[in-house]
Amino acid sequence: MARKIIIVGAGIGGLSAAVKLAHAGHHVHVIDAGAQAGGKIRTHLGSSGPIDIGPTVLTLLPVFQRLFASIDEDIHEHITLTREPILARHWWPDGTMLDLHDNFEQSATEITAVFGKKSGKEFAKFYNDSRLLFDCFDKPVMQNARPNLLQMMRATLKRPSVIGKMKPLSSLGSSLSSYFSDPRLAQLFGRYATYVGGTPQTAPALMSLIWQAEARGVWTIKGGMNRLARVLEQLCIERGVTFTFNTSVTRIRRSADRVVGVDVTDGTQHTADAVIFNGDPRSLSQGDLGPDVETIARSTKSAKRSLSAYVWGFDAPVEAANLAHHNVFFADRPNSEFDDISRGLMPVDPTIYVCAQDRGANAPTPHVDRFEIILNAPPLSQRAPEPEDFDRCKAITFNRLERFGLTFHRQIGREHLTMPQDFAERFPASDGSLYGQSPEGMLSTLRRPTCVTPISNLFLVGGGVHPGAGVPMAALCGQLAVDEMTRRQILT
Ligand SMILES: Cc1cc2nc3c(=O)[nH]c(=O)nc-3n(C[C@H](O)[C@H](O)[C@H](O)COP(=O)(O)OP(=O)(O)OC[C@H]3O[C@@H](n4cnc5c(N)ncnc54)[C@H](O)[C@@H]3O)c2cc1C
């Protein structure tokens, strides 16, 4: 029997759930406050085409392959994917440069060549330990809609050698200092905490498994990451999904113990057999979706928020620099940016990520490059915007990159920069944070809201929900939510 399902938000989590539900024959209506599907997967239109100003690193391809297979499609027939042989090129202020490759042997050889034999061996140990952690927790925790402590303990008991590697009382930063004698390598692998909006000093040692997601391959998409959202949207439309854009859901209505529909900005009420919320779950606990659902995801109300960012998107001819697709220009002092962020300051000595979208495997060097440049930032509640922020951020970013030999030949204006306040405006209740609540402490994974809520026909999906932030995780969350709906017979 076809059910009527409303999905609030057309981010990757919402789209993944929508396409699966529509494929199963349900009537799906997706309502988004933005002008198009994709949420954080966004572009800025430059003179040489659309420039990604959201995610750039596509990892964990099997998550997407499974999603497409579940709707009887082959991802490779819709999206041209290139596996990048270089995961990222890393640059330090002392002139050191290091590529990490998409296979262990090449990365180990390069680390040995650049940092010496001892570092090569340290990397091998770190690689193996983080792989063990990933393999141990992938199924029982990451691919589980509602993991709990008992399941986590069972997973570790099945592989007792993993217990010592979890370092339950250590932060990622201190754990990395014990792996690597060269602080530059600890700095490099510590940066992976920022992929989920954490810092190496506060993220648990267990977060070393994030690097494993990248070690298993990084893909670029022809046409940019935005193509993934466009393709999913099209597959939704082909299966009868209705999209309404530029419309905010202002209330989720409940009658007794079930949700019954939503209200939107112009006052229209839509009824539904089930509702999936793809916005930041903090919206619910803040009461933005009305009193009927304000007890949902209650812990997000006071939980510390993850990092925000300053994100540049522009195209320009560029001088110098042997750029790869993904490039990281490290700070002078490893923790200075995180110290500044924790004090509510714009980092003056940041690590800067530069995505040169037209570079990469087999790509000819373009005359004009499209760039996305990201600097970590405190969320809005930790730092209020100041009128000088644009000029300050511009000076910090481009003076620093110039020191690495990178000069961009173009005038760069406010329209090229997304700041924490812009993210806060686009993503209600996010506080400008890009990855939901901050991943602090050993059990942070278990403290995120899950896709299942105490209301049997209300579900949550997206980066603010377990298994967490990032495009593959949000897509996985959408799939887990639909599996849970099926299991709980919400759809029958
Ligand atoms: C600059 C940047 C770089 C990133 N880099 C990477 C990367 O390289 N790799 C990676 O894997 N991840 C990356 N991420 C993270 C990744 O983009 C996100 O985790 C993921 O896209 C979030 O998807 P989501 O399903 O949570 O939906 P979101 O993208 O958060 O979208 C939610 C949608 O819900 C809508 N919405 C919210 N509330 C309402 C309401 N009340 N009514 C109507 N609509 C509503 C919003 O308008 C929005 O469209 C990056 C993010 C950013 C911002």
The ligand as an SDF file (V2000), in Angstrom:
LIG
                    3D

 53 58  0  0  0  0  0  0  0  0999 V2000
   32.2640   23.6130    2.8100 C   0  0  0  0  0  0  0  0  0  0  0  0
   31.9280   22.1690    3.0910 C   0  0  0  0  0  0  0  0  0  0  0  0
   32.8260   21.1900    2.7320 C   0  0  0  0  0  0  0  0  0  0  0  0
   32.5280   19.8540    2.9860 C   0  0  0  0  0  0  0  0  0  0  0  0
   33.3980   18.9060    2.5500 N   0  0  0  0  0  0  0  0  0  0  0  0
   33.0260   17.6110    2.5790 C   0  0  0  0  0  0  0  0  0  0  0  0
   33.7610   16.6470    1.8570 C   0  0  0  0  0  0  0  0  0  0  0  0
   34.7370   16.9620    1.1840 O   0  0  0  0  0  0  0  0  0  0  0  0
   33.3460   15.3440    1.9150 N   0  0  0  0  0  0  0  0  0  0  0  0
   32.2330   14.9820    2.6020 C   0  0  0  0  0  0  0  0  0  0  0  0
   31.8920   13.7860    2.6100 O   0  0  0  0  0  0  0  0  0  0  0  0
   31.5020   15.8910    3.2800 N   0  0  0  0  0  0  0  0  0  0  0  0
   31.8480   17.1980    3.2660 C   0  0  0  0  0  0  0  0  0  0  0  0
   31.0670   18.1440    3.8570 N   0  0  0  0  0  0  0  0  0  0  0  0
   29.9090   17.7180    4.6650 C   0  0  0  0  0  0  0  0  0  0  0  0
   28.7180   17.3200    3.7990 C   0  0  0  0  0  0  0  0  0  0  0  0
   28.5170   18.2620    2.7980 O   0  0  0  0  0  0  0  0  0  0  0  0
   27.4870   17.2290    4.6680 C   0  0  0  0  0  0  0  0  0  0  0  0
   27.7180   16.4150    5.8000 O   0  0  0  0  0  0  0  0  0  0  0  0
   26.2810   16.6460    3.9160 C   0  0  0  0  0  0  0  0  0  0  0  0
   26.1670   17.1750    2.6090 O   0  0  0  0  0  0  0  0  0  0  0  0
   25.0630   16.9660    4.7330 C   0  0  0  0  0  0  0  0  0  0  0  0
   23.9140   16.4240    4.1230 O   0  0  0  0  0  0  0  0  0  0  0  0
   22.5290   16.4210    4.8900 P   0  0  0  0  0  0  0  0  0  0  0  0
   21.7580   15.2600    4.4100 O   0  0  0  0  0  0  0  0  0  0  0  0
   22.7400   16.5570    6.3510 O   0  0  0  0  0  0  0  0  0  0  0  0
   21.7590   17.7100    4.3780 O   0  0  0  0  0  0  0  0  0  0  0  0
   22.1700   19.2310    4.3120 P   0  0  0  0  0  0  0  0  0  0  0  0
   23.1370   19.3960    3.2310 O   0  0  0  0  0  0  0  0  0  0  0  0
   22.5040   19.7570    5.6450 O   0  0  0  0  0  0  0  0  0  0  0  0
   20.8050   19.8670    3.8090 O   0  0  0  0  0  0  0  0  0  0  0  0
   19.6810   20.0130    4.6490 C   0  0  0  0  0  0  0  0  0  0  0  0
   18.5850   20.6610    3.8480 C   0  0  0  0  0  0  0  0  0  0  0  0
   17.4460   20.8010    4.6910 O   0  0  0  0  0  0  0  0  0  0  0  0
   16.8240   22.0380    4.4020 C   0  0  0  0  0  0  0  0  0  0  0  0
   16.0450   22.4340    5.5800 N   0  0  0  0  0  0  0  0  0  0  0  0
   16.4710   22.4990    6.8640 C   0  0  0  0  0  0  0  0  0  0  0  0
   15.4530   22.8790    7.6620 N   0  0  0  0  0  0  0  0  0  0  0  0
   14.3790   23.0490    6.8660 C   0  0  0  0  0  0  0  0  0  0  0  0
   13.0160   23.4460    7.0920 C   0  0  0  0  0  0  0  0  0  0  0  0
   12.5500   23.7220    8.3220 N   0  0  0  0  0  0  0  0  0  0  0  0
   12.1980   23.5250    6.0250 N   0  0  0  0  0  0  0  0  0  0  0  0
   12.6110   23.2290    4.7690 C   0  0  0  0  0  0  0  0  0  0  0  0
   13.9040   22.8540    4.5020 N   0  0  0  0  0  0  0  0  0  0  0  0
   14.7430   22.7740    5.5320 C   0  0  0  0  0  0  0  0  0  0  0  0
   17.9650   22.9750    4.0840 C   0  0  0  0  0  0  0  0  0  0  0  0
   17.5360   24.0460    3.2760 O   0  0  0  0  0  0  0  0  0  0  0  0
   18.9460   22.0470    3.3510 C   0  0  0  0  0  0  0  0  0  0  0  0
   18.7630   22.1000    1.9560 O   0  0  0  0  0  0  0  0  0  0  0  0
   31.3250   19.4980    3.6320 C   0  0  0  0  0  0  0  0  0  0  0  0
   30.4110   20.4890    3.9930 C   0  0  0  0  0  0  0  0  0  0  0  0
   30.7020   21.8130    3.7070 C   0  0  0  0  0  0  0  0  0  0  0  0
   29.6900   22.8790    4.0370 C   0  0  0  0  0  0  0  0  0  0  0  0
  1  2  1  0
  2  3  1  0
  2 52  2  0
  3  4  2  0
  4  5  1  0
  4 50  1  0
  5  6  2  0
  6  7  1  0
  6 13  1  0
  7  8  2  0
  7  9  1  0
  9 10  1  0
 10 11  2  0
 10 12  1  0
 12 13  2  0
 13 14  1  0
 14 15  1  0
 14 50  1  0
 15 16  1  0
 16 17  1  0
 16 18  1  0
 18 19  1  0
 18 20  1  0
 20 21  1  0
 20 22  1  0
 22 23  1  0
 23 24  1  0
 24 25  2  0
 24 26  1  0
 24 27  1  0
 27 28  1  0
 28 29  2  0
 28 30  1  0
 28 31  1  0
 31 32  1  0
 32 33  1  0
 33 34  1  0
 33 48  1  0
 34 35  1  0
 35 36  1  0
 35 46  1  0
 36 37  1  0
 36 45  1  0
 37 38  2  0
 38 39  1  0
 39 40  1  0
 39 45  2  0
 40 41  1  0
 40 42  2  0
 42 43  1  0
 43 44  2  0
 44 45  1  0
 46 47  1  0
 46 48  1  0
 48 49  1  0
 50 51  2  0
 51 52  1  0
 52 53  1  0
M  END
$$$$
